[in-house]
Amino acid sequence: MVRALASLVVLIAACTPAPAERLHTPTTRARPRVTAPVTAPPPASPAPPPSPVAPAPPQRVRIAAPRPRLALKLALVASGDPTDVAHLQRWPLTASHHPALEPAYAIAAAFAEPGVSWTDLCRMGAQNRVSKVSRDQLEYLRAWCDVERHDAEAAVTRLAPLLRSSVAGVAAAARSDIANIVVDSGDAEAAQRTLAKAQIHELAMLDLIAASYLDIGKPDEASVFNDAAIASYAIQKPGEHCHRLARRAILLPAAERRSGIRQLERYADRTCGQLMNELTCWDTGSCDDYFVDHGVDPKDARLAQVYNRWPTEPTSTVGWYMLASSALKLLDTPGADLLAVTALEAVVRSTRCLESVRVGDDANKIKRAKHDASLDARLEVLISDQEQLCNP
């Protein structure tokens, strides 16, 4: 039995697998990398040659050209600027007369040595002392001392009787002073109250106040007094009345201006006719009658306008051609051909000879007309050899 068990154990042992052999120094083998085959890049095709760039055409440039000398008639200077009607608005003020809150009469010189002002006299109380000056001069100083105290109504009331003063210079000064004081003191309504209190109703005073309000930039106040003066029209002086109508026409909105100007046609008076011609020139640009009134041939006047518009700075092609076109319309007026040729040369130089056909036609027009023979060589260049101007 024992022998049988031992045989069984030997048999089991023989059937059991042996343990795995231990590796004392294990090594790791790297897996080989698989790479795609390297191929050479195809040869680059040669770059196409750059295409030629067309040069940009020359651009227009601004050109300066000296203004030719012309012997313009002196009458053109005397005719004045028809676009400036400020003198009509300021009538009857002169060019040098502007509103100021100062006595128009040299009252300080009547009281004291030079260097003492009228305000000094007021502060010293000279208006309350017996003096060698006349009563009118004393009242004049008192009126201005009222102004110093900001009492316009008292000052105007005191000046009102002096409008009839026999002292040389006082009456005219008082009229100017009253206008300046009321204009300085407030609006048209306040001025009317002040004049009413002083019982001043002079037509000349209304004209001065209207002009003074305009001079300080208050057209609405000016219209109130100008309309009051128109309503007080004296038939004996139509010229003065037309000055008031002219001022009203200037102050009207543009849409109503022409009808306002036509109101001057009603008066058969030389001043009224001249005022209407001046306003028509200012409003519409039709100036022939205005220039005739000043003894100037309208053609000469139009040439003078072209001459006076001559640019003093470098100017564009369009500017030069417009100037040339204006001169071309006056070719029967001496001097217009010279202005036209000089302006056309500037057109050619400003375009660098790119746009010359019309210039050549205009030069031919001058050549066919009666013109100064000394311009013939310059005309030939404009007609057939303009490159001389662009590439001198």
C-alpha positions in Angstrom: 0.0 0.0 0.0 2.7 2.3 1.0 4.5 1.4 -2.2 1.5 2.3 -4.2 1.1 5.7 -2.7 4.8 6.5 -3.3 4.4 5.5 -6.9 1.4 7.8 -7.2 3.4 10.8 -5.7 6.2 10.1 -8.2 3.7 10.0 -11.0 2.1 13.3 -10.0 5.5 14.9 -9.6 6.5 13.7 -13.0 3.4 15.2 -14.5 3.8 18.7 -12.8 5.5 21.3 -15.2 8.9 22.7 -14.2 9.0 26.5 -13.1 10.1 29.1 -15.8 13.8 30.0 -16.0 14.5 33.5 -14.4 16.3 36.1 -16.6 18.8 38.1 -14.5 19.5 40.9 -17.1 16.5 41.6 -19.2 17.0 43.7 -22.4 14.5 45.7 -24.4 14.8 45.7 -28.1 13.6 48.8 -29.9 11.1 48.2 -32.7 12.5 49.5 -35.9 10.8 52.7 -37.3 9.3 52.5 -40.7 9.8 55.8 -42.7 8.5 56.7 -46.1 11.1 56.9 -48.8 12.5 60.4 -49.3 12.0 61.8 -52.8 13.6 65.0 -54.1 11.2 67.9 -54.8 10.5 68.7 -58.4 12.5 71.5 -59.8 10.9 75.0 -59.4 9.6 76.5 -62.5 11.2 79.9 -63.3 9.2 83.0 -62.1 7.5 84.9 -64.9 9.2 88.2 -65.7 7.4 91.2 -64.2 4.9 92.8 -66.6 5.8 96.3 -67.6 3.8 99.0 -65.6 2.5 101.8 -67.7 3.6 105.2 -66.3 0.8 107.2 -64.7 -0.4 110.1 -66.9 0.8 113.4 -65.5 -1.8 114.9 -63.2 -3.1 118.4 -63.3 -1.3 120.9 -61.1 -2.0 124.3 -59.7 -0.2 127.1 -61.6 0.6 130.7 -60.7 0.8 133.3 -63.4 1.6 137.0 -62.9 -1.2 139.3 -63.8 -0.5 141.3 -67.0 -0.3 145.0 -66.6 -3.3 147.0 -67.9 -3.9 150.7 -67.9 -7.4 150.8 -66.3 -9.3 154.0 -66.3 -9.4 155.9 -63.0 -13.2 156.1 -63.2 -13.3 152.4 -62.4 -11.8 153.2 -59.0 -14.2 156.0 -58.3 -17.2 153.8 -59.1 -16.7 151.8 -56.0 -17.6 148.2 -55.2 -21.3 147.5 -56.2 -21.3 144.4 -54.0 -20.8 146.5 -50.9 -24.0 148.3 -49.8 -23.0 149.0 -46.2 -22.8 152.8 -47.0 -26.5 152.7 -48.0 -27.4 151.0 -44.7 -25.5 153.6 -42.7 -26.9 156.6 -44.4 -26.8 159.4 -43.2 -23.7 158.5 -41.2 -20.4 159.2 -42.8 -17.7 156.5 -43.3 -15.8 157.9 -40.3 -18.8 158.3 -38.0 -19.6 155.4 -35.7 -21.8 155.4 -32.6 -20.0 156.1 -29.4 -21.1 157.1 -25.9 -19.0 160.2 -25.9 -20.0 163.9 -26.3 -19.8 165.0 -29.9 -19.2 168.6 -28.8 -15.9 169.4 -27.1 -17.5 170.4 -23.8 -14.5 169.8 -21.6 -12.5 172.3 -23.6 -15.2 175.0 -23.0 -14.8 174.6 -19.2 -11.2 173.8 -18.4 -7.7 173.4 -19.6 -6.8 170.6 -22.0 -6.4 167.3 -20.2 -9.5 167.6 -18.1 -12.3 165.2 -19.4 -16.0 165.7 -19.2 -16.2 162.9 -16.6 -13.7 164.9 -14.5 -16.0 167.9 -14.7 -19.0 165.9 -13.6 -17.1 164.5 -10.6 -15.9 168.0 -9.7 -19.5 169.3 -9.8 -18.8 171.8 -12.5 -22.3 171.3 -13.9 -23.7 172.9 -10.6 -21.5 176.0 -10.5 -22.0 179.4 -12.2 -19.5 179.5 -15.0 -18.5 181.8 -17.8 -19.8 179.3 -20.4 -23.1 179.8 -22.1 -26.3 178.4 -20.7 -26.5 175.9 -23.6 -23.0 174.7 -22.9 -23.8 174.2 -19.2 -27.0 172.3 -20.1 -25.0 170.2 -22.5 -22.5 169.2 -19.7 -25.4 168.5 -17.3 -26.9 166.1 -19.9 -23.7 164.2 -20.1 -23.5 164.0 -16.3 -26.9 162.4 -16.5 -25.4 159.9 -18.9 -22.6 159.3 -16.4 -25.3 158.4 -13.8 -26.9 156.0 -16.3 -30.1 158.1 -16.7 -30.7 158.1 -20.4 -34.2 159.6 -20.2 -33.0 162.6 -18.2 -30.1 163.2 -20.6 -32.2 163.1 -23.7 -34.8 165.3 -22.2 -32.1 167.9 -21.3 -30.6 167.7 -24.8 -33.9 168.1 -26.7 -34.0 171.9 -26.4 -30.4 172.1 -27.6 -31.5 170.9 -31.0 -32.3 174.5 -31.7 -29.2 176.0 -30.0 -27.6 179.0 -31.6 -24.2 178.1 -30.1 -22.0 176.9 -33.0 -21.8 173.1 -33.1 -24.1 172.4 -30.2 -27.3 171.6 -32.2 -25.6 169.1 -34.5 -23.7 167.5 -31.6 -27.0 167.2 -29.6 -28.7 165.4 -32.5 -25.8 162.9 -32.8 -25.6 162.5 -29.0 -29.3 161.7 -28.6 -29.1 159.0 -31.2 -26.1 157.4 -29.6 -27.6 157.6 -26.1 -30.9 156.0 -27.0 -29.3 153.3 -29.1 -26.9 152.5 -26.2 -29.7 152.4 -23.6 -31.8 149.6 -25.0 -34.1 148.3 -27.7 -36.4 150.1 -30.1 -39.3 150.2 -27.7 -37.2 151.8 -24.9 -35.8 154.3 -27.4 -39.3 155.3 -28.6 -40.4 155.9 -25.0 -37.4 158.1 -24.3 -37.9 160.1 -27.5 -41.7 160.5 -26.7 -40.9 161.7 -23.2 -38.5 164.3 -24.6 -41.0 165.2 -27.3 -38.5 164.6 -30.1 -40.2 163.9 -33.5 -37.5 165.0 -36.0 -37.3 163.0 -39.2 -33.5 163.4 -39.2 -33.4 161.9 -35.7 -35.2 158.8 -36.9 -32.7 158.4 -39.8 -29.7 158.7 -37.4 -31.1 156.2 -34.9 -31.9 153.6 -37.7 -28.3 153.9 -39.1 -26.8 153.7 -35.6 -28.7 150.5 -34.7 -27.5 149.0 -37.9 -23.9 150.0 -37.2 -24.0 148.1 -33.9 -25.6 145.0 -35.5 -29.3 145.4 -34.5 -31.2 145.3 -37.8 -34.6 144.6 -36.2 -34.4 147.8 -34.1 -33.1 149.7 -37.2 -36.2 148.6 -39.2 -38.5 150.0 -36.6 -37.1 153.5 -36.9 -36.5 153.3 -40.7 -40.2 152.3 -41.2 -41.2 155.2 -38.9 -39.1 157.6 -41.1 -40.7 156.2 -44.3 -44.1 156.8 -42.8 -43.2 160.4 -42.2 -42.1 161.0 -45.8 -41.7 164.6 -46.8 -42.5 165.1 -50.5 -40.0 167.9 -50.7 -37.0 165.6 -50.4 -37.5 162.5 -52.5 -33.8 161.6 -52.5 -33.8 161.2 -48.7 -37.0 159.2 -48.9 -35.3 156.8 -51.5 -32.4 156.3 -49.1 -34.8 155.0 -46.6 -36.5 152.8 -49.2 -33.1 151.5 -50.2 -32.2 150.6 -46.6 -35.5 148.8 -46.2 -34.9 146.8 -49.4 -31.5 145.7 -48.2 -33.0 144.5 -44.9 -35.8 142.5 -46.6 -35.5 138.7 -47.1 -33.9 137.8 -50.5 -37.3 136.6 -51.9 -38.8 140.1 -51.3 -35.8 142.2 -52.1 -36.5 142.8 -55.8 -40.0 144.1 -55.2 -38.5 146.4 -52.5 -36.0 147.8 -55.0 -38.7 148.4 -57.6 -40.4 150.8 -55.2 -37.7 153.4 -56.1 -39.0 153.5 -59.7 -42.0 155.6 -58.5 -39.8 158.7 -57.9 -38.6 160.8 -60.8 -35.5 161.8 -59.0 -31.9 161.4 -60.0 -30.8 160.1 -56.6 -33.6 157.6 -56.6 -32.6 156.3 -60.0 -29.0 155.9 -59.0 -29.9 154.1 -55.9 -32.1 151.7 -57.8 -29.3 151.0 -60.3 -26.8 150.3 -57.5 -29.2 148.0 -55.7 -30.0 146.2 -58.9 -26.3 145.6 -59.6 -25.9 144.4 -56.0 -28.9 142.1 -56.1 -28.8 140.7 -59.6 -25.4 141.4 -61.0 -26.8 143.5 -63.8 -24.5 146.5 -63.4 -24.4 148.4 -66.7 -26.7 151.2 -65.6 -24.7 151.5 -62.3 -21.4 151.9 -64.2 -23.0 154.4 -66.6 -24.1 156.5 -63.6 -20.4 156.7 -62.6 -19.2 157.6 -66.1 -17.7 154.2 -66.8 -18.2 152.2 -70.0 -19.8 148.9 -68.9 -17.4 146.9 -71.1 -14.4 148.5 -69.4 -16.1 147.8 -66.0 -16.5 144.1 -66.9 -12.9 143.9 -68.0 -11.8 145.5 -64.7 -13.8 142.9 -62.8 -11.9 140.1 -64.7 -8.7 141.9 -64.0 -9.5 142.2 -60.3 -10.3 138.5 -60.1 -6.9 137.5 -61.2 -5.5 134.9 -58.8 -2.7 135.8 -56.5 -2.0 132.1 -55.5 -1.5 129.0 -57.6 -4.8 128.1 -59.2 -6.4 125.0 -60.8 -7.1 124.4 -64.5 -10.8 125.1 -63.9 -10.1 128.5 -62.3 -7.8 129.6 -65.1 -10.2 128.4 -67.8 -13.1 130.3 -66.2 -11.0 133.5 -66.1 -10.0 133.0 -69.8 -13.7 132.4 -70.7 -14.6 135.7 -69.1 -11.9 137.6 -71.0 -12.9 135.9 -74.3 -16.4 137.4 -74.0 -14.8 140.9 -74.0 -12.4 140.6 -77.0 -13.7 143.9 -78.4 -12.4 145.7 -75.3 -8.7 146.6 -75.3 -6.8 144.5 -72.9 -9.1 141.5 -72.9 -6.9 139.7 -75.5 -3.9 139.9 -73.2 -5.8 138.6 -70.2 -7.3 135.7 -72.3 -3.9 134.6 -73.8 -2.2 134.7 -70.4 -5.0 132.7 -68.7 -5.0 130.1 -71.6 -1.2 129.6 -71.2 -1.8 128.9 -67.5 -4.5 126.3 -68.5 -2.0 124.5 -70.8 0.7 124.4 -68.1 -1.7 123.3 -65.4 -2.8 120.3 -67.6 0.7 119.6 -68.8 -0.5 119.6 -72.4 -3.0 116.8 -71.9 -6.1 118.7 -72.7 -5.2 121.3 -75.3 -7.8 121.0 -78.1 -10.2 123.6 -76.6 -7.3 125.9 -75.8 -6.2 125.9 -79.4 -9.7 126.7 -80.6 -9.9 129.6 -78.2 -6.5 130.9 -79.4 -7.8 130.8 -83.0 -10.8 132.8 -81.9 -8.5 135.5 -80.5 -6.4 135.4 -83.7 -9.5 135.9 -85.9 -10.7 138.8 -83.8 -9.2 142.3 -83.6 -6.3 141.9 -81.2 -2.9 143.2 -80.3 -0.4 142.0 -83.0 2.3 141.6 -80.3 0.4 138.5 -79.1 0.7 136.6 -82.5 3.7 134.5 -81.5 2.1 133.4 -78.2 -1.1 132.6 -80.1 0.8 130.3 -82.5 2.3 128.4 -79.6 -1.2 127.9 -78.2 -2.5 126.7 -81.5 0.2 124.4 -82.8 3.2 124.1 -80.4 1.9 123.9 -76.8 4.8 121.6 -75.8 6.9 124.7 -75.5 4.8 125.7 -72.5 4.9 122.3 -70.8 8.6 121.6 -71.6 10.3 125.0 -71.9 
